[in-house]
Amino acid sequence: MTKKLPEDLVREEVLAMAAYHVADAAGMVKLDAMENPYPLPQALRREIAELVAGAAVNRYPNPQAPELKARLREVMAIPAAFDILVGNGSDEIIQILIQTLARPGAVVLAPDPTFVMYRIYALVNRMRYVEVPLAADFTLDCARMLDAIEEHRPALTFIAYPNNPTGNLYPEADVLRILQAAPGVVVLDEAYHAFAKKSFMRRLAEFPNLVVMRTLSKVGMAGLRMGYAAGSPAWISEFDKVRPPYNVNVLTQLVAEKLLLHADVLEQQAAEICAGRERLKAALERLPGVTVFASDANFLLVRVPDSGKIFAGMKERGVLVKNLHGSHPLLAQCLRITAGAAEENAQCLDTLRQSL
Ligand SMILES: *Cc1c(COP(=O)(O)O)cnc(C)c1O
């Protein structure tokens, strides 16, 4: 029997994809992935160690994660009339929403450039992915968004608020116009909510098809893999059918619940990260040929004279950032730099200067 090769059997959409690349960061100052640089206080670590020691890892997790949801509702001010969908990171929430709405020919709409997983999951699930280009300064072209909504009637629209990789928040009035015009589900991806402090969570009642999605990753729990979305019970109950029942594991449920009790610690860290970001921004702006874009997230988008050379020079000197050159025409010669702890930001600045 002759055996088939992967290219004979693997779906064309998958064959055409490149694997998601994560750079090796061993021993580096890691400023490429929007992680929180601060360790947890020692006392809190001990509490977590005890919790983990007592965890029933022989049992499946509670698929509804009731305690974790109750804590999220309280800490994140999720209104009582709305339900919560939990995910193994918000990446999985994106995947669940797309799988639920992937009728043949259905459209996913998003500004471009934006978070890459919207496109990947849309294409893997054979949805049509329609992109509306941002302006050269990364502001939203609201008129074009509204035209695209009119023309394509998207089942699902993603608005990253603030946007990744650009860091900016779109004007609230533009988002409201999109929410009014869109016939389908509109996801406000508030992954950077802790830094931007702006949210549509309180406006859920005004828009029946609004889903507000967040993650705990960027506030210090990237390793736990915990994301969530809030929306009307009618939508969330459909999405919940597609969710793998045990997607949020026992340890993640326990530890996330505990850390949410200490949201003040994480908030304080987020405030320090924002202050450091602004200091880094001011210093970078003084470098010749460097343009820094406004950010409401925990990273800066920076245009430099030669991003390939500077990326390599920084890496050689022990600092890892993200080179976005080649990922999108609007991102030519751009680096995305995560704001780290003060010492990391200083090293970032020094190595960038040395690599110019
Ligand atoms: C980081 C990020 C996510 C995904 O975060 P998870 O770690 O999967 O929870 C989602 N959306 C945006 C815009 C992001 O930047």
The ligand as an SDF file (V2000), in Angstrom:
LIG
                    3D

 15 15  0  0  0  0  0  0  0  0999 V2000
   -1.7510   38.8890   23.3950 C   0  0  0  0  0  0  0  0  0  0  0  0
   -3.0470   39.1170   22.7160 C   0  0  0  0  0  0  0  0  0  0  0  0
   -4.0750   38.1560   22.7380 C   0  0  0  0  0  0  0  0  0  0  0  0
   -3.9030   36.7350   23.2100 C   0  0  0  0  0  0  0  0  0  0  0  0
   -3.6140   36.5530   24.4830 O   0  0  0  0  0  0  0  0  0  0  0  0
   -3.6570   35.1410   25.1950 P   0  0  0  0  0  0  0  0  0  0  0  0
   -2.3250   35.0110   25.7960 O   0  0  0  0  0  0  0  0  0  0  0  0
   -3.9720   34.0710   24.1980 O   0  0  0  0  0  0  0  0  0  0  0  0
   -4.7500   35.2850   26.1740 O   0  0  0  0  0  0  0  0  0  0  0  0
   -5.2860   38.4860   22.1650 C   0  0  0  0  0  0  0  0  0  0  0  0
   -5.4680   39.6610   21.5660 N   0  0  0  0  0  0  0  0  0  0  0  0
   -4.5130   40.5840   21.4990 C   0  0  0  0  0  0  0  0  0  0  0  0
   -4.7910   41.8750   20.8070 C   0  0  0  0  0  0  0  0  0  0  0  0
   -3.2630   40.3370   22.0550 C   0  0  0  0  0  0  0  0  0  0  0  0
   -2.2950   41.2450   21.9250 O   0  0  0  0  0  0  0  0  0  0  0  0
  1  2  1  0
  2  3  1  0
  2 14  2  0
  3  4  1  0
  3 10  2  0
  4  5  1  0
  5  6  1  0
  6  7  2  0
  6  8  1  0
  6  9  1  0
 10 11  1  0
 11 12  2  0
 12 13  1  0
 12 14  1  0
 14 15  1  0
M  END
$$$$
